Amino acid sequence: MDQITLSRRTACAAIAASLGHASPARAADFPTRPVELVVPSSAGGGTGIVARAFAPWNTLQDFLAEARRRPGQVTVGNSGIGSIWHVGAAALEEKTGTQFLHVPYQGSAPGLLALIGGHVSSMVVSPGEATAHVQGGKLKILAVMAERRETGFPDAPTLKEQGIDLSLGNWRALAMPKATPQPVVDAVADLTRKIAADPAFREAIGRSNLGFTYAEPAEFEAALRDEREFFRHVTRNLQLN
């Protein structure tokens, strides 16, 4: 594979120098295949940031086009086999007719470090977990899987805005043993309702760029039933067993 080495000069200067050595015949057809950028420095430094800004994809459509061109070769990291984000990437495959090479990690944090280090090409992850890296210019958000755009990333369109009928999120809930007396359940539900309405709690969630929706117990139970059918279908195709 052709390689373009980025020195500590600007990316444009280094690439212009490399392209200048190509023969006229090859230059006329260039590029005919993916061009690999070799960054001879540790991940997270200025050189790496410039390289990523120049290269990986600018839009979701760029990403999907590459995945269709190279089925099963575009790497997508996730937080573990069978995790919500592994399922999310699989659902995106199904909705878009693509095939990724799924790479599991033991949680989102090591997966993001692998993405920054160039060990995988992309990753499906909670927006809140990627905030610092996006703000630092190390990562770029191509799309969010929520029903609406994330407040912290107003320029990142949803999948539905881009013609892909898919919305998927991660939720957290309080649970108690089935035999818990109803008065105790009601007391915990009331406390949870009050905390969810607390401005300080909502502000903390907002700072972390985690989407927020509160559901009463019955409403949440209904949502779980709907999700169960969706996940049963997607995970069947993943052959997790």
N, C-alpha and C positions, 0 to 999 in steps of 0.2 A: 504494500500500500504506500502511495506517495506520502511523504512527510514534510511538513513545514515547521521548522523550528523557530520558536519565538525567543528572541534574545531580550535583553532588558531595555532595548529601544522600544519605540511604539510598535504596536502590532502591524500597522499599515506599512511602516518602513521595512520590517522584517519580511513580510509577505511579498512586498513588491520586489525585494531583492531575490527571494526564492523563485518567484515566477519568472524573473528575468533570465534564468538559466535554461528555461524550457525551449525546446526546438520549435520553429515556426509551425510545423505540422501539429505537434502536440498542443501547443498553445492555442491553436484555433479551436480544438475540440475540448479543451479543459474547462470544467472538470467532467470526467466521464464516470466517476465513482466517488464515494465519500473521501474527503481529504482529512487526514489525521493531523491534529496539532500536537506536537510534542513540546511539553513545557518542562525545561530542565531545572525545576525548582520545587520546593515543597508546596503542598496545597495550602491555600488561604493567603498567600502573599500577593503582592501587586501584580506580578507577571501572570499568575494564575487567574486573577480577577479580569485582567485585560483579555486573556485568551478566551475565557468563558463568555465575556460580553461580545467578543467578535464572532465566536462559533455558534454548542450543543444545539436550540430552535427558538424563533420569535413568536410563533403562534402555535396553537393546538393543531391547526391544519397542517403546518409544517411537520410536526411530530407524527401525526397520523399518516401522512403521505410517506414518510420514511419507513414507518412500520409496515405499510402495505407493500412497499418496494422490497423490503427485506423481512419477510415473515419469520417470526421466531428468533430474530437476531437483535432487535432493539431491546435493551435491558431496562427493566422497571423494578426498582427496589421496593420492598414492603417491610412491615414490622414483624413478619413471621408468617409461616404457612398457616392459612386459615384465618388470619387476622382480618379485621374489617377492611384494611387497605389492600390486602391481597385480593379479597373479594371485590373491592371497588375496581381494581385494575382489570380483573376478570370480567366484570360487568361492562366495563368500557370496551373490552375486546368484543364482547358479544354485540353490543350496540353499534359498533363501527366496522365490524367485519375485519378486525385486525388480529394479529397473534404476536404476543410479547414473549420475551424470555424473562420469567419472573425470578427475582433474586431475593430470597428471604434473609432478614437480619434479626438479631435478638433485640427488637425494639426499634423505634423510630430514630433515636439518637445515633446509634452506630450506622444506621442506614443513611442518614443525612451526611455523616462524615464520609462515608463511602462515595456518595454523590459528589460532594465537594472535592474529594480526592480523585474523581474521574474513574472510579471503579465500576460505576453503573451510569447509564445515560440519563435516567429520570427516576422519579419516585412519587408514589401516591402517599400522602401524609396529611396530617391535620395542619391547617394553616397556622395555628398557634405555635406548633412545634418548629415551623420553618421561618417564623417571623424575623428572628435575629439575622439569619443568613440571607434572607431576601433584602432586608434593610441594609445589610452590609455589602450588597452588590455581588454576593457569591452565587445566589440562586435566582431563578426567574419563575414566576407562577404563570402557567399556560392556561389554566382553567380551575374553577372551583366546582365541586359537586353539589353545592347547596342550592336551595330554591332561589336564592337571591345573592347578590354580590356581598362579599365580606366587607364590613366597615373599614377594616384596616388595610384592605387591598382593593380600593374602588375601581382600579383600572383592570383588574383580572375578571374577565367575563365568566359567567356560569356555562356549564355544558349545554343547558337548554337554550341559552342565548345563541349558541353556536350550532343549533339544529340537532343536538343529541339529547334524546328524551331519557335522561338519567339524573337522579338526585339521590345522594347517599351521604349519610352522616354518622358520626359516632355519638352515642349518648351515654350519660351516666345516671344511675338511679340508686336510691336507697331501698334495700330489701330486708325483710325480716322473716323468721321462720313461719311456716304456714299456720302453726298452732298459736301464734301470738294473739292475745285477747284483742277484740275489736277496739276497746277504749284506748289501748296502747297504740294501735295502728293509727287511730284518728288523731291522737296527740302528736305523733311523729309527723303525720301528714300536715297538721296545722303548723307545726314548727317549720317544716320544709317550705310551706307556702309563704310564711313570713320572711324567711331568709331569702327566698327567691325574689321577693318584692323589695328587699333592702337595696337602696342605691349603691351602698358600698360594695355589696356582693356583685352587683351588675357591673360596676366600674372595674372591679378586679377581673371579671370575665372578659370585659371589653379590652382591657390592656393586654390580655394574652391572645387576643384575636381568636377566641373560641366562640363559635356561634351560640346563641342563647335562645332557648324556647322552653317554657315551663308547661308541664302537663299534669293535670289532676290524675289520681290513681286510675280511675276508670278509663279516662282518655288515653293514658299511657298504655294500659293493658290492651286496648283496641289497636293501638299503633303497633304493639308487639305482634299481635296476630297477623296484621297485614305484612309486616316485615318477615315473619316466619315463612310465608309462602315465597317471597322474593328470594330469600337466602337459600331456601331448599332447592330452588331451581338453579341458582348460580353455583352453589357448592357441589351439586350433583355433577356438573361439568368439570369441576376441579379434581374430582376423583380423590378426595382427601383420605378416603379409607384404603 
